[in-house]
Amino acid sequence: MIREGGGDFSAGERQLLALARALLPEPPRLLIADECSSNVDEVSDRNVHDVLLGLDATVLAICHRLRHVGRFDACVVMDRGLVVERGAASALLADPSSRLSGLVARQASSS
């Protein structure tokens, strides 16, 4: 039994359910995902990104956990509401002076 409103689901379970609802019965042509895996474990996070990146759709993913950012075609880095960097994620990550490269390095060193 599920309590009304899903009160007995964890935050991660709610995120996964919301994502499943967005993809069923038919995946959208455009999906905006705001921190859609922020409350799930690493394996689920990887699985979510596998699904997102496997869609035949445009996916706009807003994320603070950056471990999968290199898998996206393009990246926009924002600071205080302003675009400070944009380009191919792989190119930004390859450039040690890029903001994205610095953010990823700081995040990796803090984990």
Backbone bond lengths (Angstrom), bond angles and torsions (degrees), N, CA, C in turn:
res aa  C-N    CA-C-N  psi(-1)  N-CA   C-N-CA  omega(-1)  CA-C   N-CA-C  phi
1 M - - - 1.453 - - 1.527 109.82 -
2 I 1.290 115.40 140.51 1.460 122.18 177.58 1.520 107.67 -111.72
3 R 1.319 114.88 130.66 1.463 118.74 178.21 1.521 110.23 -67.41
4 E 1.304 116.57 151.84 1.454 121.71 179.00 1.525 110.34 -56.16
5 G 1.311 115.74 134.30 1.460 120.78 -179.04 1.517 113.53 77.81
6 G 1.330 117.47 3.97 1.460 120.55 178.80 1.510 113.83 69.35
7 G 1.326 117.12 28.13 1.458 121.80 -176.99 1.510 114.47 -60.05
8 D 1.326 117.05 -18.09 1.462 119.49 179.56 1.535 112.08 -97.51
9 F 1.332 118.13 7.11 1.454 121.83 175.50 1.524 109.17 -90.16
10 S 1.322 115.95 147.63 1.466 119.97 173.43 1.529 108.60 -75.73
11 A 1.325 116.45 168.51 1.462 120.65 177.91 1.530 110.53 -61.07
12 G 1.326 117.18 -40.17 1.467 120.71 178.75 1.514 112.11 -65.41
13 E 1.332 116.83 -41.15 1.465 120.04 177.83 1.526 110.64 -63.27
14 R 1.308 116.86 -38.42 1.473 120.57 177.17 1.530 110.56 -63.89
15 Q 1.332 116.46 -41.21 1.464 119.47 178.28 1.526 111.18 -62.47
16 L 1.323 116.74 -45.54 1.462 120.39 -179.02 1.528 111.17 -64.94
17 L 1.316 116.95 -39.00 1.462 120.98 178.07 1.535 110.31 -65.01
18 A 1.318 117.42 -42.86 1.465 120.66 178.96 1.526 110.71 -63.03
19 L 1.328 117.19 -40.41 1.462 120.49 178.24 1.521 110.54 -65.09
20 A 1.323 116.94 -44.32 1.469 120.54 178.39 1.527 110.58 -59.59
21 R 1.314 117.08 -41.75 1.466 120.75 179.20 1.530 110.95 -64.36
22 A 1.334 117.35 -34.50 1.465 120.53 179.39 1.529 111.45 -70.34
23 L 1.325 117.13 -27.11 1.462 121.38 -175.41 1.525 113.46 -94.79
24 L 1.317 117.60 -14.74 1.465 120.99 -176.99 1.511 110.08 -110.49
25 P 1.301 120.01 149.16 1.465 127.13 0.61 1.517 113.35 -78.89
26 E 1.331 116.81 -13.64 1.455 120.61 -177.92 1.527 108.50 -138.60
27 P 1.322 117.74 131.39 1.467 119.31 179.98 1.529 111.27 -59.48
28 P 1.316 116.80 143.44 1.464 120.17 179.16 1.521 111.31 -75.78
29 R 1.332 116.63 165.15 1.466 120.56 174.42 1.519 110.57 -80.68
30 L 1.332 116.36 -25.27 1.460 122.70 177.46 1.518 108.16 -133.28
31 L 1.316 116.63 128.49 1.459 121.48 177.93 1.519 108.57 -127.85
32 I 1.319 115.69 124.87 1.462 121.16 174.81 1.515 106.51 -105.84
33 A 1.316 116.33 117.22 1.461 122.34 -175.20 1.526 108.87 -118.76
34 D 1.307 116.65 109.32 1.464 121.89 -178.60 1.518 109.42 -99.48
35 E 1.326 115.98 103.80 1.468 121.72 179.37 1.532 111.15 53.24
36 C 1.329 116.74 46.49 1.468 120.60 -172.02 1.524 114.18 -72.61
37 S 1.322 118.14 -7.61 1.465 119.30 178.11 1.526 112.12 -131.41
38 S 1.306 116.71 22.18 1.469 119.94 -175.08 1.527 113.86 -69.72
39 N 1.327 117.51 -19.56 1.463 119.96 -177.49 1.519 113.70 -113.40
40 V 1.331 116.88 21.27 1.460 119.88 179.24 1.526 110.06 -115.26
41 D 1.323 116.03 164.69 1.464 121.25 179.79 1.528 110.23 -72.68
42 E 1.330 116.66 172.08 1.462 122.09 -175.06 1.525 113.00 -61.86
43 V 1.324 117.50 -39.31 1.471 120.32 -179.76 1.529 109.72 -66.17
44 S 1.321 117.16 -45.26 1.466 120.58 178.22 1.521 110.88 -64.92
45 D 1.329 117.09 -38.16 1.464 121.53 177.66 1.524 110.20 -59.20
46 R 1.323 116.94 -46.60 1.472 121.32 178.38 1.532 110.02 -62.41
47 N 1.337 116.82 -43.22 1.466 120.45 179.59 1.525 111.70 -63.27
48 V 1.320 117.13 -41.47 1.466 121.00 177.95 1.521 109.81 -60.14
49 H 1.325 117.01 -46.40 1.466 119.89 -179.64 1.532 111.47 -67.40
50 D 1.327 117.76 -34.24 1.465 120.09 174.82 1.525 110.06 -59.64
51 V 1.328 116.25 -44.36 1.471 120.68 179.40 1.521 110.12 -65.00
52 L 1.332 117.36 -49.18 1.465 120.67 -178.32 1.520 111.54 -58.38
53 L 1.320 116.42 -45.25 1.459 120.65 -176.88 1.520 113.09 -76.95
54 G 1.326 116.24 -12.99 1.462 120.26 176.96 1.514 113.65 -92.46
55 L 1.324 116.90 -4.13 1.462 120.58 -179.36 1.521 110.89 -72.83
56 D 1.316 115.50 147.44 1.459 120.73 170.57 1.522 106.17 -89.61
57 A 1.326 115.08 69.58 1.462 121.57 -173.10 1.519 108.84 -157.24
58 T 1.310 114.81 164.98 1.453 120.94 170.07 1.516 106.50 -88.00
59 V 1.310 117.05 124.52 1.463 122.08 -178.70 1.522 108.18 -116.34
60 L 1.313 115.35 121.13 1.461 122.07 173.85 1.525 105.62 -105.36
61 A 1.321 116.25 107.72 1.464 121.06 -176.24 1.523 109.63 -110.63
62 I 1.307 115.52 120.24 1.457 120.90 175.58 1.524 105.90 -94.98
63 C 1.332 116.81 122.62 1.461 117.97 -175.90 1.521 111.25 -147.86
64 H 1.307 112.99 148.55 1.458 120.73 174.13 1.528 110.62 -106.77
65 R 1.336 116.40 -30.86 1.464 119.52 172.61 1.522 106.20 -79.45
66 L 1.324 116.20 119.93 1.456 120.50 -166.89 1.520 115.32 -104.63
67 R 1.309 118.29 12.39 1.469 118.97 -173.97 1.520 113.51 -63.57
68 H 1.322 118.91 -23.01 1.467 120.91 -178.71 1.521 113.44 -106.69
69 V 1.315 118.24 4.82 1.465 121.04 -173.22 1.525 112.60 -60.23
70 G 1.299 118.23 -32.89 1.462 121.71 -179.70 1.515 113.70 -67.39
71 R 1.316 117.01 -13.20 1.459 120.99 -179.84 1.534 112.25 -84.62
72 F 1.327 116.97 -12.87 1.458 120.55 -179.10 1.526 110.01 -86.44
73 D 1.323 116.19 153.40 1.468 121.28 -179.84 1.521 111.84 -67.72
74 A 1.305 115.98 -42.76 1.460 120.46 -174.80 1.514 109.66 -136.18
75 C 1.321 114.76 157.48 1.460 120.60 -178.15 1.522 108.97 -141.41
76 V 1.317 115.07 141.01 1.456 122.02 173.47 1.524 106.36 -122.82
77 V 1.315 116.91 123.88 1.462 122.09 178.12 1.520 106.98 -102.45
78 M 1.338 114.89 127.99 1.459 119.75 -179.82 1.516 109.61 -118.24
79 D 1.313 115.40 150.01 1.459 122.32 175.97 1.521 107.15 -140.37
80 R 1.316 115.52 118.98 1.467 121.81 -179.47 1.523 112.75 53.35
81 G 1.350 114.98 41.24 1.453 120.73 175.91 1.513 115.72 83.50
82 L 1.314 117.74 0.23 1.464 121.31 -179.81 1.524 110.60 -112.50
83 V 1.325 116.12 141.98 1.461 120.71 174.20 1.524 107.65 -73.65
84 V 1.329 115.72 120.49 1.466 119.69 -179.64 1.525 111.88 -109.83
85 E 1.342 115.95 -11.87 1.464 119.35 -179.46 1.522 108.22 -166.49
86 R 1.329 114.99 143.78 1.463 118.97 174.69 1.506 108.92 -155.69
87 G 1.317 114.72 153.72 1.454 119.91 179.39 1.511 110.50 157.52
88 A 1.312 115.56 -171.25 1.458 120.93 176.45 1.529 107.93 -64.58
89 A 1.314 116.27 130.45 1.468 119.91 -177.85 1.521 110.78 -56.37
90 S 1.320 117.60 -42.28 1.470 120.32 -178.62 1.526 111.57 -63.32
91 A 1.322 117.21 -39.46 1.464 120.39 179.70 1.524 111.06 -68.63
92 L 1.323 117.11 -41.22 1.464 119.91 178.70 1.523 110.84 -64.71
93 L 1.324 116.23 -40.33 1.471 119.51 179.60 1.521 112.19 -68.77
94 A 1.322 117.22 -29.14 1.470 120.92 179.62 1.524 112.49 -77.04
95 D 1.318 116.56 -15.92 1.462 121.46 -178.28 1.535 109.01 -96.09
96 P 1.334 117.91 106.88 1.465 119.96 -176.46 1.531 113.36 -63.21
97 S 1.329 117.75 -16.21 1.465 119.50 179.30 1.535 112.61 -91.68
98 S 1.329 117.76 -2.33 1.457 119.65 -178.46 1.526 111.04 -75.82
99 R 1.314 115.32 151.69 1.464 120.71 177.76 1.529 110.21 -61.93
100 L 1.337 116.54 -41.96 1.463 120.01 -179.04 1.524 110.69 -61.76
101 S 1.313 116.53 -45.17 1.459 120.65 179.29 1.531 110.75 -58.23
102 G 1.325 116.66 -43.01 1.464 120.99 178.38 1.517 112.43 -65.35
103 L 1.335 116.85 -41.19 1.472 120.20 178.58 1.524 111.51 -63.20
104 V 1.331 115.69 -43.72 1.465 119.79 179.78 1.524 110.13 -64.28
105 A 1.318 117.83 -43.26 1.467 121.47 179.73 1.531 110.67 -62.32
106 R 1.328 117.27 -43.60 1.483 119.62 178.83 1.515 111.44 -64.46
107 Q 1.322 115.71 -40.50 1.462 119.23 -179.98 1.526 111.00 -65.77
108 A 1.326 116.62 -40.05 1.463 120.70 179.99 1.524 111.07 -66.78
109 S 1.313 117.82 -36.42 1.461 120.21 -178.51 1.531 112.38 -75.85
110 S 1.330 116.47 -20.94 1.465 118.98 -179.51 1.523 112.34 -90.30
111 S 1.349 117.64 -7.42 1.473 118.65 -179.94 1.493 113.39 -97.04
